[in-house]
């Protein structure tokens, strides 16, 4: 059961105010919208649901689980392996840069909060540092995966709100509509064997690659 203290720590970890710079990234969403691939609220909902189902649920969260287990027993070889695996799975320079920047920012923050273990990971991913914080603060694995997925989803919808002509109320409608997808994603991630972990979304990879050279943009990736 999630204690009150652990819940507060989880809320801290998933807060948009966490100083890691996640708000600066759209993960290719900006290019997809600029090119007219996504023009409506429904389009954005389907795009985000697809990425959640076929990337976050099949790559990020399963790796997060393994990093969580490794941190619990301080298995440095497994921490290094899955951290490297996640970096190697990023299909574009932009997506890798995002993970590197968020991971380094969270590593710096955790070290400043007294979690010296964070400094032992070279080229840390965001998931590696998130899993460390979760185990240190005794946040359960299920809650950790839900919080991780929620933070990703909230950032995507915040980005879409700035790029697509719909307002805050419609953004909240999208968030609520995607709640079942988030729960399903976390359920599916728990069942994926290690040799099936991965993601392959060609449109996301193309959008991310094209966004790198987009003439005018609000987001870094």
C-alpha positions in Angstrom: 0.0 0.0 0.0 1.2 3.5 -0.9 1.9 5.4 2.3 1.1 9.1 2.6 4.8 10.0 2.6 5.4 7.9 -0.5 2.4 9.5 -2.2 3.8 12.9 -1.5 7.1 11.9 -2.9 5.5 10.5 -6.1 3.5 13.8 -6.5 6.8 15.6 -6.2 8.4 13.4 -8.9 5.6 13.9 -11.4 5.0 17.6 -10.8 5.5 19.8 -13.9 7.5 22.0 -11.5 10.2 19.4 -11.2 13.3 21.2 -12.6 14.3 18.8 -15.4 13.0 20.8 -18.4 10.5 18.2 -19.7 8.2 21.1 -20.8 10.7 21.9 -23.5 10.1 18.7 -25.5 7.2 17.6 -27.7 8.7 14.3 -29.0 7.9 15.1 -32.6 4.4 16.2 -31.9 5.2 19.8 -33.0 6.2 18.6 -36.5 3.2 16.3 -36.8 0.9 19.2 -36.1 2.8 21.7 -38.2 2.6 19.4 -41.2 -1.1 18.9 -40.8 -0.9 15.2 -39.7 -2.8 16.2 -36.6 -5.5 18.9 -37.0 -8.1 18.2 -34.4 -8.6 17.1 -30.8 -9.4 13.6 -32.0 -6.2 13.4 -34.1 -4.1 14.4 -31.1 -5.9 11.9 -28.9 -5.3 9.0 -31.3 -1.6 10.0 -31.8 -0.9 10.2 -28.1 -2.8 6.9 -27.4 -0.8 5.2 -30.1 2.6 6.3 -28.7 1.4 5.3 -25.2 0.4 1.9 -26.4 3.2 1.0 -28.8 6.2 2.8 -27.2 5.8 3.9 -23.6 4.1 0.6 -22.7 6.4 -1.6 -24.7 9.8 0.1 -24.0 9.9 2.8 -21.4 7.8 1.3 -18.6 9.1 -2.3 -18.9 12.7 -0.9 -18.7 11.6 1.3 -15.8 10.4 -1.8 -14.0 13.8 -3.6 -14.5 15.7 -0.5 -13.4 13.4 -0.3 -10.3 14.2 -4.0 -9.5 18.0 -3.4 -10.0 18.1 -0.3 -7.8 16.3 -2.3 -5.0 19.2 -4.7 -4.8 21.8 -2.2 -6.0 22.7 -4.4 -9.0 25.0 -2.0 -10.8 25.5 -4.2 -13.8 21.8 -4.5 -14.5 21.3 -0.7 -13.9 24.0 0.0 -16.5 22.6 -2.6 -18.9 19.0 -1.3 -18.9 20.1 2.3 -18.9 22.2 1.6 -22.0 19.4 -0.4 -23.6 17.0 2.5 -23.3 19.5 4.9 -24.8 20.2 2.5 -27.7 16.5 2.2 -28.3 15.9 5.8 -29.1 15.3 6.0 -32.8 16.4 9.6 -33.5 19.1 12.0 -32.3 16.4 14.3 -30.9 14.8 11.6 -28.8 18.1 10.5 -27.4 19.1 14.1 -26.7 15.9 14.6 -24.8 16.4 11.5 -22.6 20.0 12.5 -22.0 19.1 16.0 -21.0 16.2 15.0 -18.7 18.4 12.2 -17.1 21.3 14.5 -16.4 19.0 17.2 -15.0 17.2 14.7 -12.7 20.6 13.2 -11.7 21.9 16.6 -10.7 18.7 17.2 -8.6 18.9 13.9 -6.8 22.5 14.3 -5.9 21.7 17.8 -4.5 19.0 16.0 -2.4 21.5 13.6 -1.0 21.0 10.6 -3.3 24.7 10.1 -4.0 23.9 6.8 -5.8 22.6 8.9 -8.7 26.1 10.0 -9.6 27.3 6.4 -10.2 25.3 6.1 -13.5 27.1 7.3 -16.6 24.9 9.0 -19.2 21.8 8.5 -17.1 18.3 8.2 -18.7 15.4 9.8 -17.1 13.9 6.4 -16.3 17.1 5.3 -14.5 17.0 8.3 -12.2 13.2 8.1 -11.8 13.5 4.5 -10.7 16.2 5.4 -8.2 14.1 8.1 -6.6 11.1 5.8 -6.4 13.0 3.0 -4.7 14.8 5.4 -2.3 11.5 7.0 -1.3 9.7 3.6 -1.1 7.2 4.3 -3.9 5.8 0.9 -5.0 6.5 -0.3 -8.5 2.9 0.0 -9.7 2.6 3.6 -8.5 6.0 4.4 -10.0 4.9 3.2 -13.5 1.6 5.0 -13.2 3.4 8.2 -12.1 5.9 7.9 -14.9 3.2 7.4 -17.5 1.1 10.2 -16.1 4.0 12.7 -16.3 4.7 11.7 -19.9 1.0 12.0 -20.8 0.6 15.4 -19.1 3.6 16.8 -20.9 2.3 15.6 -24.3 -1.1 17.2 -23.7 0.5 20.4 -22.5 2.6 20.6 -25.6 -0.5 19.9 -27.8 -2.4 22.6 -26.1 0.2 25.2 -27.2 0.2 23.9 -30.8 -3.4 22.9 -31.6 -6.3 25.3 -31.5 -8.0 23.8 -28.5 -8.2 25.3 -25.0 -7.6 24.1 -21.5 -11.1 22.5 -21.1 -10.6 20.4 -24.2 -7.1 19.5 -23.0 -8.6 18.1 -19.8 -11.2 16.2 -21.8 -8.3 14.5 -23.7 -6.5 13.7 -20.5 -9.6 12.0 -19.0 -10.3 10.2 -22.3 -6.8 8.7 -22.2 -6.9 7.5 -18.6 -8.0 4.0 -19.6 -5.2 3.8 -22.2 -2.7 4.8 -19.4 -4.0 2.0 -17.1 -3.9 -0.5 -19.9 -0.4 0.6 -20.9 0.9 0.0 -17.3 -0.9 -3.4 -17.1 0.6 -4.5 -20.4 4.1 -3.3 -19.5 4.1 -5.7 -16.4 3.7 -8.7 -18.7 6.3 -8.0 -21.4 9.2 -10.4 -21.2 12.7 -8.9 -21.5 13.3 -10.2 -25.0 10.1 -8.5 -26.3 10.9 -5.0 -25.0 11.2 -2.4 -27.7 9.3 0.1 -29.9 8.9 0.7 -33.6 6.7 3.7 -34.6 7.9 4.9 -38.0 5.7 8.1 -38.0 7.1 9.1 -34.6 10.7 8.5 -35.8 10.1 10.5 -39.0 8.3 13.3 -37.2 11.2 13.5 -34.6 13.8 13.5 -37.3 12.1 16.2 -39.4 11.5 18.3 -36.3 15.2 18.6 -35.8 15.4 20.7 -38.9 12.0 22.4 -38.7 12.5 26.1 -39.6 10.5 27.6 -36.7 9.6 25.7 -33.6 8.6 26.1 -30.0 10.0 22.9 -28.6 13.5 21.4 -28.6 12.3 18.0 -29.7 
